[in-house]
Amino acid sequence: MHTFYVFPENVSEGYFLIDKQQARHAYLVLRLVVGDEVLAVDGRGMRYLGVIESITSNSAKIKIKQKIFIQPESLEFVLAQAIPKKSKFDSIVDNVTQIGVKTIIPLLTQRTIVKIQDAKKQEKIVRWQKIALETIKQCGSAYVPEIRPITKFMDLVQTINQYDRAFLCACAKDAVSLKTIIKAHKLEGKILVLIGPEGDFSEQEIAQAKLKGAFVVSLGKNVLRSENAAGVILSILHYEWT
């Protein structure tokens, strides 16, 4: 069954509407017709089962048969990821949205190679938010992660005390095995995960994070690509918690 994203303001008593772009795809590509059942999520916890009542290439009206509120998970994952080269951040957003991350913070670190002009930053945020929306339609999640503004590492590190746990992944010699940390400290509340750039976090950044209470952790003997590390640690943490 096909899943669509519905803006909360497009849900009324007994019906919901999908936007023009999705309606066009449903009508011309998926060849959906009146009477077909579809699913929809609003990114805020609501999931709808409905039947198409009318559809054209410009709009679609769906009658709601069932609506379910999906309770948010008690453990909230926040990913602060250094922006890698090319379009790799697109894949990161896709992957961690499937895992169930609540918030994504694009990060600028001392060794971040990518330079984004101020005029282009909001454009990037809009793009990544759109990718997250497309991903929840694919994976069926009822929640879409928030893409925060691009943030400097030294600004983010000042907020570490707002989290119940913070894990900074690094290749540092004194990094502790993630397995060891998980065994010693219960996963609860709001969890911040920090992933560095291709050249890792600088010694200064690691020291600052430790000073603010972050655990500096290792994900194993092999060095992971920056774009793969987030999926690995978030999958491990989610598995250990569930």
N, C-alpha and C positions, 0 to 999 in steps of 0.2 A: 504494500500500500504506500502511495506517495505521501511525503510529508512536506508541509509548507510552513513558512514563517508568517505569522499574523501580527500586525501591530496592535497593541492592546486597545488603541482608540478605534480600531476597525471591528471590534467585537460589540455586538448589541444583543438585546434580548432574543435569544434563539437563533442568531445568525452571526456569521463573520464573513468579511470580505478579504480577498487577497489582492495585493497591489498589481498594477498593470504588467510589470515585467514577469512576475510569476504566473499571472493569468495567461499571458501570451505563450509562455513555455508549456503550461499545462494544456492549452488548447491546440497549439500548432505542433508541438514536439511530442508530448506525452499522449496526445489525442484523447484526453479525458472528455467525457460527455455527461449530460444530465443523468443523475442516478448513481454515478460512481461515488464510492466512499473514499475519503481522504482523511489524513491526519494533519494537525497543525499545532505548533507550539508558539508561545508568545515571548519566550526568553526570560520570563519572570516566574515560571513555575506552573503555568497552566498548559494543559494538553487537551486538545479537542479532537473528537471523532465526529465527522460530519458527512453529509451527502450533498453533492453538487445540485443546486436548484436551478442555477442559470450560469452559463459560461460563454464568453466570447474572447477574442484576442485582446480585449481591453480590460475585462473585469470578470470576476467570478464571485458568485454568491453561494455560500454553503450553509445549509441548515444544520445546526448542532444536534447530534444525537446523544452525545455524552461528553461531559467535561470533568477532568480530574485535576486536582491540585497536587503537584509533586512536592513533598516537603524537602526543603534544602538540607543538604548533609550538614551534620554538626561540626565537621572538620572543614575548615575553609583554607584552600590552597591559593597562595598568591605567588606568582612567578615574576621575578625581576631578571630579565634576560638581556645581556649585552647584544646589541644589534650586529649580526654578522654581515658579511659581504653579500652582494647580489640580492636575490629574492628569497634567501633562506629563512628570513623571519616569517614569510608567508607560511612555509611548511611548519614552523614552530607553532604558530597560532593554531593551525589546523590540528596538529597532533595533540597539543595540550588541552585544546577544547574538547577533544574526544575523551580525554582522561578525566575531565571534570574540574579543571582549574577555575577558580572564581574570578580572579583578576590577573591581568597581564600588564607588566610595567616594562616598556622598552627602555633599555639602560645604555647610557654613555659612560664608558670607563676610560681610564688613562690610556689603555692600549686598544681601544675601539678604533678600527681603521675607517669605518664608514663616517662620512661627513654629510649631514643633512642640513640644508639651508632652512632657516627659520620659516621662510615662506612655504616650504614643502612639508613641514612637520605635521600640520593638521591634515594634509592630504594623505599622508602615510597612515595616520590614526584611522581615518575614514576607511581606507582600503583594508586595514587589518580587522576593523570591526565588521566590515562586510564579509570577510573570509570567515570570521567566527560565526556569523549568522548562517552562512551557507553550510558550515560544518554541523551545527546543531540540527539542521534539517536532515543531514545524512546519518548522524549517529543517534538521533532521537532524544537528545538531551532537552530537558524543559528549561534549562538556564543557559543564557549566553554570557560569556565572560565580559567584564568591562575592560576595555583597552585604555589604560591611563596615558596621560601625556608623556612624551619622551623626557626622561629624568636623568640627571647626573648622579653618578654613584655616591659622591660625597653628600649630596642632598638626601638620597634615600637612606644612607646608613644612619642618619640622625633619627630615623623613625623606627629603627629596629626594636626599641623598647615597647612599641605598640603591638608587637606580635608575641604569641605564646612561645613559639619556637622559631628560630631562624637558622637555616642551613646554607652555608656558602661552600659551593663545590670548587675545589682547587687542587692543583698538583703539588701543593706545598709539602715540604718534608715532614712538617708536624701535623699534617692533616690526619684526622682520625677516621677509621673505617665507619661508614654509615651504619653498618650492622651493629657496631659497638654502641653508637649513640642511641640507636633505636631501642636496644635492650635496656639501656640505663635510664632513658627518659621517655615518659609516656607521650604519645601524640595526642594533642588536644587543642581545641580552639582554633586560632588563626596561625597558619604556618607560612612563613616566608622562605622561598627558595631562590637563591641567587646563583646565576650562571654567568661566567665570564666570557670574554671574547676569545678569538683564536689563539692569542698569546697569553691567555690566563689573566687573572687579576694581578695587579702589581703587589709587591710586598707591603707597600704603604696601605693599599686598600684592604688587604687581608688583616693587617694589624688593626686598622680602624674598625673593621667589622667585629673582630674578636673583642676589642675594647668595649663595644656596645652590646656584647652578649651573644653574638652569633657563633654557632658551631662550625668550624672549618672541617669539611668532610671530604673523604676520598670515595670514589665510586668503583675502585678496583685498581688492578695493576696497569691495565691498558689506558692510554690517553684517548678519551672520547672526543669526537668533533663537537664543537660548541652547539651546533644545531641538533645533536642527538642527546646531549647530556640531560636536558630538561625532561624529555620523555622518559629517560631511564629512571631518574630519581623520583619523579612524580608517580610513576607506575609502582615503584618499590614502596613508597610511602603510602599510597592508596591501598595497595595489597596488604601491607602490615596493619593498617588501620581497620580494614574491613574483615 
